[in-house]
Amino acid sequence: MNSTYDPDDTHPGPGAESTDLMHQARRLAADLESWRNHLHRHPEVSFGERETAVFLQSQLASMTGVEVSTAVAGTYGLVARIGAGPGPHVAIRADMDALPLVEVSHHRVRSEVDGVMHACGHDGHMAMALGVAQLLSQHWDAWGLSGRVTLVFQPAEETPNAQGKTGAPYLVETGILDDVDMIMALHMDPEHDTGSVRVHDGACMASVDNFQITLFGQGGHAGYPHQTVDPLYLMIPVLQAIHGIASRRVSPLMPAVVSVCHVVGGTTYNVIPSEVTLEGTLRSYDSDVREHMIRELERAASLSENLGGRYQFTVARGEPATVNNPDVNRIIAGVVEDLTGQRPLRTGPFGMGGEDFGFMTEKVPGALVFLGCRKPGSPAVSLHSADFDLDVAALSLGTALLTEAARRILTVK
């Protein structure tokens, strides 16, 4: 980290500044809702966020002292920079893409794009990042800030391209984080009420690797199976071994998931096929466990050779686990307590879902925190579901949290 940075200096305790900043964020509520609603009505899928980028650029262009770079890494990603002097350099990530889902009809604000919706809260993430830019640009001099803030609007968090890459590694490879001291991100949390914030030190989201195993046999007539090498028969011990990896080949103290999700084989009822393909995913928090599971998966596939078949095994490596830095979390936790009067929730890791923010926390100390967005009294919904919705009241707290964390870091003496 920057030699002038000391995380112990960034929590001065609750004071007028924190209270005033919460009021400032609440005064932005109408803008935050307007930004979020526009983005929600006009969702775009991974690597196709053209109009999203145009809208973000138009909003950032109206803010004094905000320098914007577009088409970062040849994508629709944007980087907004505030400040240019010496001091700490803080980055904040907001993802931009939506999902290929048909939204339910009862939402007040709905997608206007057939078959596409913001079912993971990225519209809220972008709105909060715009709110941070607005507050910092308005109060930079009055707050006496020294250093820099980089807002990273990242495309394609959800879905990799044909090369198997999501948006984060492309942006990291451009060097935008090379001189950054720390990075923060918020993620909407529809399972917890608005006003709550969840933090976790260490691995909080899983690494994600997708695999394909093709088992080759010898096809033939279903009435004469003894004249064939049936790949469906080869698949039986292979599947058993795969399903035993997480429960019997990995320590029970280490979170791990291996799931077969897609099986393809055969064309009709009376022909034994010559091959069958299995596809699935591997999830873990630990890099050694990740490599061990890949080896065990190929070992399972090789069982087909004992029965006269052969196999082809490939792994598409995805994002690493997202690992939260305790020092960054400590700053965020202090801000949460001062803004809300409550300690953040510590419920353990956030789940075995993936987050390509992990590419950024590999490069820079950082933290991803979950921001409650369930309207109190409403039923819990899931991320990536057609009925996902968020309470726009959560946006003010998220904006204040990120802004105050950045303000404390940039006022280090």
N, C-alpha and C positions, 0 to 999 in steps of 0.2 A: 504494500500500500504506500501511498504518498507519505514521505517522511514527516510531514506536518500533521498527519492524521493520527488521532488517538481516540478510540471508541469510548473511553471512559469520560471524555470531555463533552460528549454529545447528549447527555441527559441532565439538563440543569434543573429538572423538576417542573411541576406544573406552574404555569405563570400566565401573565396577561397575554403574552405572545400566542401561546397555544389556544387560549380561549378565543382571542380575536381571530385567529386563523380559522377556527371552526365556524365562527360567524361569517367570515369572508366566503368560505366554501358553501355555506347554506344560502348566501346571497347569490351564488352561482347556480342554484338548483334549477332554475328555469332554463338556463343555457345547457346545463348538463343533460336535462331531460330532452331538450330539443335536439342536441347532438346525437344522443343515444337513439331517439325515435327515428331520426333521419337514417342513421346507419342501419337500424333494425329493418326499416322498410326497404332498404336497397342492399341486401346482402350479396356477397360474391364469394365464390369458392376459392380454394387455395391456388395460388399463382395466377388468379384472374381478377385481382382486386383493383382494377383500373379506376372505376368511378369512386371507389372508396378513397383511393389515394388523391384523386382530384379534390374531393370534398375536404379531406384533412388539410391538404395544402392551402385551400382557400381560407379555411379558418385560421390556420397558423399565420398566414400572410398578413392578417389584420392585427396581429399582436406585435407591439413594439419590442425590438431587441431580440427577436427570434429569427435565427438563420436556418433555412430549410434546404436540405439536399434531397432530391428525388431520384427515383429509379436506381436505388442503391443495389449494387451487385447485379444489375441487369434485371431486377425484379420490380414490383410495385412498392417496395419498401421505402419509407421516408425516415430521415433523421433530422430532428429539430434541436438546435444548439442554443443555449442561453448562457451568457457570460463568456469572458475570454481571459480573465486575469489569472494570476497565480493562486494556488490553493487546491483543495480536493476536487476530484472530478467524479460526479455521481451520474449514473445512467439509470433510466427507468424504461422498462420494456412494456409495450402494449401490442398484442397480436390483432390481426386485421381480418382474418378469413372466417367464412361461415361454413355450414355443413349442407350436404345434399339431402335435406329432409323437407317433407311437406308439413308446414306448421298447422296446429289445430286451429279451429275456426273461432274459438271463444275469446282469444286475446284481444284486448282493446287496440293495441298497436300490432299490426301483422306485417309479415313480409309481403311485398308486392312482386316478388320474383318467384315464379312457379318452381316448386321443388327445391328451393334453397331457403335456409333460415339460420339466424344466429342462435343456435341451440347450445352454445357454450359460454355465452356472455361476453364475447369479444367486442360487441358493440358497446357494452358498458366499459370495458377496458380502455377502448379508444376515447370514449367521452371523458373518462377520468384523466387520461393523459393530456387531453386538451385543456381540462380544468387546471391541471398542474402548470401547464405552459402559461395559461392566462394569469394565474396568481403570481407566479415567479416573475413574469415579465412586468407586471404592474408594480410589484413591491421590491424588486431586486435592490434598488438603491436605498430605499427607505429601511430595508432590513439590514443593510450594510453587508451584503453577501460577497464572499470572495471565493472564486473558483469557477467551476463550470458544471452545467447540467446538460446531459444529452438524453433526449427522448427518442427511443427507438420504436418506430411503428413497423412491426415485423409482419410480413406476409407469410402465408402457408405454414401455420403451426400444425394444422390438422392432418393434411394429406401430402405424402411425398410425391415427387414427380417421377418421370420414367427412369431417372438416374437413382431413385431411392432416397432423395434428399428433400428435407423440408426447408423452410425459409431461414431458420436460425443459423445453420452452418454457413450459408452463403453470406449472410451479413457479417458473421464473425471473421470469415476469411478476408473480408475487405479491410480489416484492421480498425474498425470503428471502436473497438473496446481496448485497443492496445495501451492507451494511457489512462484508462478508467480505473478508479480505486475501488468502486463497489457498484453493484447493480441490484435493483429491486423490481419486483413485479407483484401485482395483485391478481388473484383469480376469483371470479364469482363463485359463491358457495350456496347453492339453493337448498341445502339440507339444514342450514342454520339461519336463525332469524337475523334480520337487519339490525346492525349495532354490534354484532359479534365479529371477532377476528380470530382466526386460528393460525398459530405459528408452530413450527417444529424445527429443532436443530438436527442437522444431518440429512440423510436421504429422505426425501418426502414424496417423490414420485419415481416410478420405476423406469429402468432402461427398457427399451422395446426393440426386439429383433423378431423378424418374421421369417418363417422357414417353409421350405417345400421339399417333400420327399416323394420321389416317383419310384415305385416298385415294378420291376419288369419280370414277367414270366413268359409263358407261351400259351397263347389263346387256342381255343378250339370249341368243339361241340359240347354243349352242356350235358348231353347224354353220355359222353365219354370223358369224364374228368380225369381219368387215370392217364389219358394221352396228353394232358396239358400240364403246365405249371401255373396253377391258378393264383394270380396276384392278390385276389381277395383272401385266399387262404394264407398267403405270405403276410398279409396285413395284420392278421390276428395277433401273433406274438409281438409284432412291431408296435401295435397300438397298446398292448399290455405294458410293454417296456416303457413307452413314452409316458403313459399315465402313472408310472411308478417313479419317474425321475424326481419330481418335486417332493414326493412323500417318502421315498426310500433312498435316493441317491444324493440328496441335499440335506444338510443339517436342519432339523426342525426349528432351530433358532434363527435361521436365515430365510427371510421371505422370498418365495420363488413360485412362479406359475408357469406351467407348460399347458397350452390348450390347442387341441386339434379342432379346427373350425370349418374346414371345407374338405370334402372327400369327393373325388371324381373318378369314375371307372365304369366301363361297360356301355353298351349301346342298345341292347335289347335283352329279352328274357331268356333266350336259349343259346346265347353265345358267351362263353367264358372269355373275358377280355385279355389282352396281352399285357396291359399295364393298369395301374391305379395310382392316383396322386393324392397325397395328403398335404394340406396347408394349415398353418397355424402360427401361434405367437409365443414368444418367451418373454417373461417379465422377471426382473430382479432388482434389488437395491445395491448389491455388491458386485464389483467388477470381476472378482475371482469366481463368484457363483455364476455370473453371466457366462464366462468362458467354460466353466465346468459343465453347465447345462448344454452348451453347444456340442461339446465333446460327447456327452451322454446321449444326446439326440442322434448323432451319427452312429454311435454304438448300437442304439436301438434299431436304426435302419439296417445295419449290417446283419442283423439276425435273419433277414430274408435270404442271405447267401447260404445259410445252413439247410434251407429247404429247396435249394436249386434255383433260386432267383438271383437277381442283382438289383442294385439300387443307384439312384442319383440323389445327392443331397446338396441343397443350396441354402444359404442364410443371407437375408437382406438386413444388414445391420442398421438399426435406427438410432434414436437418441440415447445418450447415456442417462443414468439416473440423475435427477435434479437434487443437488446437495446444498442445503442451506447452511450458510456460515453463521455460527453462534454470535459473533460480534455484530453482524448486520441485524440479526434477529433481536439482539438486545436493544439496539437503537429503536427498532420498530415497536418492540414491546413497551418501551418507555413512552413512546408517542401515543400508543393505543391507550395506555392507562391515563395519560394526561388529558386526552381528548374525550374519553368516554367515562372515566372514573372507574373502570373495570379492568382487571388483568385480561390479557388475551387468553383464549382457550388453548390448552395443550392436550390434544386428544390423540397424539401420536401421528405417524405419517398419514398423508392425505389419501393414499390408495395406490393400487397397482396400475393405474392409468399412466400414460406417458406424457411428457411435456418437453418440447425441444428447447425450452429455457435451460435445460441441462447442458446444452452446448455452451451457453453463456456463463453458467456457474462453474464450468470446467476452466474457463478462461479468466474469470474475475470473481473474487469473493462476492457472494450475492445471496438473496433470499426471495423465495416465493411464498406469499402468505395468502390464505383464503379469507375472503370477505363475505360474511353472511349477507344474503340478498333475498331471503324468504320473508314475505310480509307476515308479521306475527298473526297467528291464528289460521294461516293458510296451510294446506297440505304440502308436504315435501315433494319435490319433483327431482328428476335426475338430470345431470348433464347429458347432452347428446340425445335428448328425447324430444318428441314433437310437441310436448306441452311445456317445455322449459320456458320459464319467464323469470324476470327479476323485478324486485322492488326498487324503483328509481330513487327512493329515499336513501338507498345505500351508497349512491354515487357521491354524495356530499362528504360522507365519512371517508370513503376511499381517496377522494381528492385531497382532503385535509391531511390524511395520514401520510401520503406520499410527499406532499408539499412540506409538511412540518419535518419529516425525516430529512429531506434534502436541506431545509433551512438550518437545522441543527448541525448538520455536517459541514455546511458552508460557512458557519459562523464560528468555527473552531479558531481559537486564538493561538 
